[in-house]
Amino acid sequence: MAPSAMSRRTRHWTTSLSEAQPVPYWLDDPGKPRPEPALTGAETCDLLVVGGGYSGLWTALIAKERDPGRDVVLLEGREAGWAASGRNGGFCAASLTHGLSNGLTRWPDEIHRLQELGARNLDAIERAVARHRLDCDFERTGEIDVATEPYQARELKEFHEELTRRNLADGIEYLDAEAVREEVNSPTFRAGLYDRRGVAMLHPAKLAWGLKRACLRLGVRVYEHTPALTLRPRGAGMSVRTPYGGVRARRVALGTNVFPSLVKRVRAYTVPVYDYALMTEPLTPGRLASIGWRNRQGLGDSANRFHYFRLTADHRILWGGYDAVYPYGGRVRAEYDDRPETYAKLAGHFFTCFPQLEGVRFTHAWGGAIDTCSRFSAFFGTAHRGKVAYAAGYTGLGVGATRFGAEVMLDLLAGERTERTELEMVRTKPVPFPPEPFAWAGIALTTWSLARADARDGRRNLWLRTMDRLGLGFDS
């Protein structure tokens, strides 16, 4: 395409963003609940949960379900669900390992057990949605990983054959170009892997708000706009200081994820990586018909720098991913939540995937930080002689896995040996990230190498092959 034609096309794409609000669509909801009051004064409890995202909310809820007499307090620095839990794509996956491929690479000997536990965890989420009447648009639609290049189609077919040999392909179907376009009509789709039961779609902010309401109904004392400032041993338990008071607790569960852990030695295991998304206006019946998508599956492409996309309950398309931006020094700042250059890029990719949707406008554009670790899936541990537990590092796949992580933290705090705590995945840690400037340089080189691999039919350069051998990596 000639430069002048390219610039006209770019202007056309960016016109679609002219009315997009720089706020997360999910949080821009008239049904958003009022925050609970901040903590003022001193509290005591059996269990203190720090963090009001999915990780903390599931922990508080399950703790009360396990023992209704347990006295539970939850602290949230701002409002429940305001960070990653209210900004994600709303893909609730059964996988605990950031996908089967990652799980097979890292824990081949226990992958069948991990798959079973993940399926049970997703079933438990579905039951909790019904039991607590969580109005969060939960749909068990499945997901299709699509190939947009010939080499990706070959890789998907080979991976399906490997899963079949390992008895891991139950519910997963390989789709050729014609079959995948029967499901969703894009001229860019060349093949797909359809996981029919292992993923649900939901409204992520409504899930967080519903979990908060369920916690309150069960007697959890929730304090919002109450950051936890320090964590120290005190007597037989722990003490957490807050701006206007503090909490003494027998046990503490940390669900702070991307934010700096109150256990300082944990901080080196995660870095914040910023991810961005767009949301379209509601599609008309004619536009919906032009792309098919009758079964409303979640979709993601197979590139290293991939896109994820799905339909909402009101027939919008969420389109996100591709850029994964690490800020120097690993800082989490509100100014990083908005990135127009990425929005323009995503808009161009959207209309390349769905040219029949030319003229559709985007209403929302936003970003947020993902707690990324070097093995891409959560890690767990305890501190202060077992009185504190933590879970972090979900790397963008925490909508479902945080419930499993909550159960792990409660098992660890109880000192119990369970099928969860016996897992190698739970007993081991990822490789920590190096200090700056080495972290920034390494992540920048990895990002460049992944983009280069996408442009070279998936061929990984020496840097990526070395990272693979060391068990390190980087994923958008």
Secondary structure, 3 states (H helix, E strand, C coil): CCHHHHHHHHHHHHHCCCCCECCCCCCCCCCCCCCCCCCCEEEEEEEEEECCCHHHHHHHHHHHHHCCCCCEEEECCCCCCCCHHHCCCCEEECCCCCCHHHHHHHCHHHHHHHHHHHHHHHHHHHHHHHHCCCCCCCECCCEEEEECCHHHHHHHHHHHHHHHHCCCCCCEEEEEHHHHHHHECCCCCCEEEEECCCEEECCHHHHHHHHHHHHHHCCCEEECCCCCCEEEEECCEEEEEECCEEEEEEEEEECCCCCCCCCHHHHHHCEEEEEEEEEECCCCHHHHHHHECCCCCEEEECCCCCEEEEECCCCCEEEEECCCECCHHHCCCHHHHCCHHHHHHHHHHHHHHCHHHCCCCEEEEEEEEEEECCCCCCEEEEECCCCEEEEECCCCCHHHHHHHHHHHHHHHHHCCCCCCCCCHHHHCCCCCCCCCCHHHHHHHHHHHHHHHHHHCCCCCCHHHHHHHHHCCCCCC
